[in-house]
Amino acid sequence: METRLRTDGSSAALVPLPVDGRLWEQVFTVAPLVLVGTVEGKAFDIAPKHLATPLSWEGLFGFVCSPDHATYRNIRVQREFTVSFPPAEGIVETSLAAGGRSGDGEKPSLAAIETVPARVVAPPLVDGCLLYLECKLARFVDGLDRNSLVVGRIVAASAPQEALRGAEIDDADLIHRLGLLAYLAPGRFASVRDSHAYPYPADFRR
């Protein structure tokens, strides 16, 4: 598709957008939607995060979080967290994890989320997910406007057998069967089932 430019160099088809927080309310972007587990006192907390991604090929994972949130405070104290990747059918759990807190600071909606123990770290995993990461805190990157990047070193990972790639099943068929959960910011979600092999150039190198 060709984009025609005006003589002053600007695109006739483009609309200027604000570059503050309103920018992300004007368009849709695709992101993962994960559940971060932390230890909170003698209990635990689970919170949904969508600004989340691997940060290296070797085993760093990070997500953006406000220092005002319990997730950040819990990790600062306990120095570890878990990441659970729910399927599209797990959207209810992500909504429950976003529930509000009562007057005593408890999050009652967490009682409806089934959890399982992690292997290496103390925070729990959310049952029924497609991938699990167990992380030790590597560092905080603070000062990202009002937010921070929480960087974890993956010390253990696991997934159900049926979620693993393998020679006996085509990647497209696996994705179609699983239904991967995507967050369409702001405020929508999708089940990813249709996919295609990426057209890498012949000389592409990672």
N, C-alpha and C positions, 0 to 999 in steps of 0.2 A: 504494500500500500504506500503510495507516494504522499509525502507531506509537502505541500507547496508553501514557500516562504514569500513574505512580502519583500519589497525592495529594501526596507529598513532592517531585514534580517529576522524579524519576528514571524512566528507561524500564525497564519490566518485562522487555523483550526484550534489553537490552544487558548485556554482560559487561565489567566493568572490566579494562583491560589495563595492564601495566607501561609506563612512559614512558621506559625506558632502551633499550638495544640489543635487549632481548628482544622489544620491540613488533613489530619487523619479521619475527620468527620465528613470529608467531601468525597472520598473515593473508597473503594474496597481494596484491601490487600489480603493476601493469603498467608497464613501462619499455622504452625502446629498449635495444639492445645494440650498442655500437659498438666499433671497434678503433682505438686511438690509437697512432700511430706517432711515434717520437722517434729522434733520433740519439744513440747511446751510444758515446762514444769514436770509434773508426774503423769501428764497425758500427752497428746499429740495434736498437731494441726495439719490440715491438708488444704491447699489453696491452688486454684487454677492459675496458670500463667501461659501467655501466648507469645510474649517476646522472649523466646527460648530457642537455643540452637547449640549444636556442637561448635566448639571454638578451636579445634585442631583435629588433625587426623589421628593423633596419638592418645586421646582420652581426656580432653577437657570439655566440660559442658557448662553453659552459663544461661542465666535468665535475668531479666530486668525486674527490679523490685524497689519499692519505696522504702527508705529507712524507717518510715512511720508504721510499716506493716509488721504484723507478728512474725511472718516468715523471715524477714531480715533479722529481727531481734533474736529469734530462736536460733538461727544459724550463727549469729555472732557469739552466742553463749555456748552452743553445743558443737559447732564446727563441723556439722555434717547434715546431709539431707538426702532424700530419695526423689526420683522422678519416675512417674508412671505414665505411660502413653496409652490412653483409653481408645478403644475402637469407636466408630460413630455411634454404636448402640450404647456407649457409656456417657452420652451427653448429659444424662440425668445426674450422674455422679459429679460431673464438673459443675453443674448448677448448684447441687447441694453443698459442694465445697466452697462455693462463693457466698454461702448464707451468712447472715449477720450474726453478731454476738449479742448475748443477753446482758443484763445489767451486771452480772458477776464475771463477765469476760468470757464465758463459755460460748461455744458455737454448737447449738443443739442439733443442727442438721447433719453434723458429722456422724451421729449415731446411726444414720441410715446408710452409711458407706461401709461396705465390707472390706476389711483389710487383712493382709497376711504379713508375717514377719519378714524383714529383710535378712540377708545372710551375714552381712558384715557390719552394717551400721544399725543404730538404734531406731530411727524413724521407720514407720511401717510403709508397706507398698499397698496400692489399691488393687483389690482382687479383680480379675477378669480383663486385665490390660494386655497389650500386644508387645510391650517392651518395658523393661525395668532397668533403671540405673541407680546405683548406690554411690554416693559421692562424699568425699571429704573436702572441706573448704580449702581452696587454694588461695583465693584473695577476694577482696572487695575492690571494685573500681568505683569510688564514690565521686560525687560532683557532676553527674550527668543531668544537669538541670536539677530537678527535684528527685531524681531517681539514682539508683546504683546498679551496677552489674555484679551479680553474684557468680563467681567462677568456682566450679568444683572439679576436683580430680576424680575421675571414675575409678572406683576401687573394686567394683563388682557389677556385672551386668547379667541379665537373664531374660528369656522370652519363652513362651509356650512353643512346643514343637511345631504346631500347625501354623505359626506365624513366620517360620524361618524359610528363607530362600533355599532352593536346592535344584539339582539337575533334573529331578523327577517331576517338577512342576514349572510351567512357564511363569515368568514374573508378572505378566499381565493378568493371567488367571488367578494368581495368588492375591494380587491387589484387589481384583474384582470380588473375590471371595471374602476377604477380610473387611473391606469397607473402612479405609483409613479416615480418621477424623481431622478435619481442617477447620480452623477458625477464620471466618471472613470478616475481619475487622472493618467497620465497627458493628458488632452485634448480631452476626449471623454465623451459621456453621454449615458444613457440607460433608457428605459421605463421598470420599474419593474412591471410585470403582473403575472408571474408564481411564486408561493410561496408555502411553506410547513410548517406545524406545527413543532416547534422546539422540539426535543426529550429530554425534561428535565428528569433527573433521578427522581425516585419516591420520594426520600428524599430531593429534591432540595428546598432550602429556599433562598429568596432574602435577 
